[in-house]
Amino acid sequence: MNLLSKINFFSGGKGDKDKASPCVPYSPEVNKKTRRDYNNAFYYNYYRLLEKKSESTTRGCFGLVSTSYQSTSFQLKEFNIESEMTDSCISSVFTQSYTNSLTSPVEAKYVLPLPPYASVSNFVVEYDGKVLKGKIKEKEKAANKYSDAIASGGQAFLGEKTSDGYFSLQIGNIPPAKDVVVRITIISEIGAHLDSLHYCLHRYMFPKTNFSMNYKLNVALSVPIHDIEIENYSPKIEYHDESKKTATITFNKSNGIDKNIIAIVVPEPSEKPESFIELDPSDKSYAVGINFYPNFRIAADEVDQKSEFIFLIDCSGSMSGGPIKKAKVALEIIMRSLTESCKFNIYCFGSSFKKLFDRSRIYDDESLETASSYINSIDANLGGTELFPPVRDILSAQADSEYPRQVFILTDGEISERDKLIDYVGKEADTTRIFTLGIGSGVDRELVVGLSKSCKGFFELIDDNKDMEAKVMSLVNIAMEPTLSHIKVNWGELKVKQAPETIRPIFFNERMMIYGLLESEPNTEKPHSITITGNGPSGRELSYTLDLDFSKASSNSSNIHTLAAFKIIFDLEQREAKKKEKHDEEIIKLGKKYGLVSTKTSYVVTVESEETTTDAMVAVDVLKPVETNTTSVLPHTPYPLQQQQNYPIAPNTRSAPLRGAYMPTVAPAPYQSFSSAPCPPPPAPGGAPPSFSSISQLSSRSSSLTNTLCKSSFADAPMAAPMAIDPYSVSSGSDDDFDEEEENDCDESLAVDWCADVQMCEVEEQIECKKSIPIAPVLSRKQSSDKDCKKKKEKDSSSKLSKKSSAPPPPPAMRNISSVPTPPPMGQSKPLSLAPKATTGDLCLDLIKLQKANGSWTTSSINQFKFSAKPSSLDSVSDDVWTTLVVIAKFMKSFSDKSSNWDLVVQKASKWIKSQLNKANITVDYNTLLDNAKSAL
């Protein structure tokens, strides 16, 4: 691809297995191949996790087959699926007929795999000539009603979403030899992959036995259909009219399902967002679904979009040697590939973690130089591998919709609580995209793949460190692709409850879907105009106007209503989990109105039996029994809908114990350091047990006060070396269940004693304890004296020998942190010197490191090779323009084999040159000047 040529960023495919590949111009031929690769579709991640289990084990977990009693006692006979597809949603009715051949009453159970973007919206049981419809009730009330019915000898059916994201159906007190038909309606957001819409029925949803299968899919889109196909099957496809906006797909099988059923529908491309409007005649309410697959046509060097880049580097001991050196080189290249429209930060993690800035900073010459100094100090000296604390620190910060957050993780190891971390980051998929690079053969592949997939990012796996720079840059290239961000919908005079509340940026090759429930009846006599705005890839705001004609609303179903309600419930559940808000009333109200199973609601059907069942029931689990110990037979869901608790971080077995220490600096450093390992509690007055179990239980208020203490108490203290210990937070800890209110109740007097004793006095004997005395009132408001401190010091000294004999020594990571250079005091700048003090021996890398934040090279910094003087055509611009052109030419002539390293660097440089030429009204063609620069070498 010509770097500076015009590119249609419409629908280029990514490489195999989510490996990064350059953008390619759109063509139907490319997509014909890639759209079938559903294994790499983001929606398929849920099923990918199911497949991590062996097929023989997992297929026994789902479907209506008796596996714990007799193989023929409770067996599926017929499975009918009838589905409706629109631009944004799928509604499916599963009708399952099965029999009970036992001679005793039976209580049965099965679990249906339910992706996080789907929910059960109706539940009907046909039994003994009766049709019983499930009713949504609050979860606890539904469970009680079910239990009461069973206890009284009646029949009962209970359907609910389990804590790990599956739909669980319990069927109790079925008399002998009675057939049962269960009809479940599932509403789901449509699966989007590149320019196509997918409807996936995974093979694990069906038992491995023979049964009759009847499949019917009705498609109704707002735009014409370009193509339809069904993976692995040969269906009958019938278009209803010449517009090709509607179609019906059918097929039948008599011997069960052995392969996935993937319906792939390709709509004709559209230049603007499309809408689907629905009317529910029962209450005259309206719902709207909007989807958009943008077509960005922009030259690569014209992309000037905002973004936030955060880089997490594994600095555990296993990264020592070649891996950490290569990671540092890759970081140096990345730093010069960013633009001045970006914010960035760097984290180093191991048993503890450090970060360059407290919060991401705008990319400019000053922050670039600070980052270069920081990168130079990075080493593999942080002990074990604890990734959860730094990730939690990043995601706990409020995302800035103007700067889409993109996180890069480079690691060579494995972590404890992997699945919980993947679940945790998955809940931030609307605000954050994660890229992962797995290094070496020992890396946990599922960690690398799972983190990226759960946040709709990409990953690379490398065995040879020589490929690291190229692999990292391939991921960075994807992150730089055109994006529509900071998306807002102006509904005008319409009053709409919108979901999702926070709209994920539309990254390249992604589709946006928005839903709305109208809170009042609109005027149907004229269309209503709404406006969708967002920041485009060129840095300018883009605006799309969409006319909603409610007189043409479809009244065939209420699917959009139900899906909109489901998405609103999802938002509310996430707010409950993350912000500790309470939304029970609204969730229950929406759940009852639209028949949705949620964390607060369940379906229940009870009926009093004409003949009370008195025989003992036989418990038949139609699945393999669900484990109740710590190892579940059900794989975790990437985005569980249940209310989540913060997960405590179990220390990795590779992690060394880490004790907090503070070394003063004259001015607060921007480098922040946090310990993830548990620390010993402070001694309580009088030797009583401490009132908290770990450092992490100190409140954020106490943490900020500790900062005041630390800065003040060592203002005049002698320094052994500058340290990168966080002056603002004592520890990131792993005790997550300690909430903020409890933290604020901590005894602040404990904090001052412990801070002075553990964090201060243990660092160096040369720091005198009396230095901390004037600061004690800041935290504890109690008076102290030199005499009291002297007695305390003597007491501590007498016990220190015994402590040293049993306590582990501080890990090397804490000793080596002192090598981090101290930046200038906040608010002050120092002269910038972008030239490195020593060359790396790699001219290509040396030239990259000399680039300024705006993309230029200064003439004074380039003395590594000779070149001709600036031509007269450039007399009206600075010499740096010619120097920058020559450096670009040097890359192209001498380092063509390393183009992946300098592509983005040159792209940024060429943009700067063109801006300088425009300012000076120079009309000489850029390519002509570049040819002159090549000749000047």
Protein Blocks (a to p, Z undefined) as FASTA:
>chain_A
ZZkbccdfkbpccdehhiacddddddfklmmmmmmmmmlpmklmmmmmmmmpcfklmmmm
gcjddfklcfklpccfbdcddddddfkbccdddddddddfbfbdcdddddddddfkbccf
bdcddeehiacddddddfklmmmmmmmmmmnopacddddddfkopacdddehiaehiacd
dddddddddddehjbccddddfklpcfbdcddddddddddfbdcfbdcdehiacddddfb
fnopaccdddddfebpfbdcdddddddddfbdcddddddfklopacddddddddddddfk
lgccdcdddddddfbfklgcjllmmmmmmmmmmmmmpcfkbccddddddfbccdfbfbdc
dddfklmmmmmmmmmmgccfehpadfklmmmmmmmpccdfklccddddddfbdcehklmm
mmmmmmmmmmoccddddedjkbcfklmmmmmmmnopaddddfblklmmmmmmmmmmmmmp
ccdehiacdehjaccddddfbdcdddehiacddddddfbdcdfkbccddddddddfkopa
cdddddddfklccfkbcklmmmmmmmmmmmmmmmmmmnopafklmmmmmmmmnopacfkb
ccddddddfbacfbdcddddfbdcddfbfbdfbdcdfbdcbdcddddddddfkbccdddd
ddddfbdcfbdcddfbdcdddddehhiacfbfbfklpcfklmmmmmmmmmmmmmmgccfb
dcfbdfkbfbgcjafklcfklmmmpcfklmmmmmmmmmmmmmpmklcfklmmmmmmmmno
pacdfklmmmmmmmmmmmmmmmmmmpccddfklmmmmmpccdddehiacdddfbcfbdeh
iaklmmmmmpcfkopacfklmckbccddddfklmmpcfklmmmmmmmmmmmmmmmmmmmm
mmmmmmmmmmmmmmmmmmnopabdfklmmmmmmmmZZ
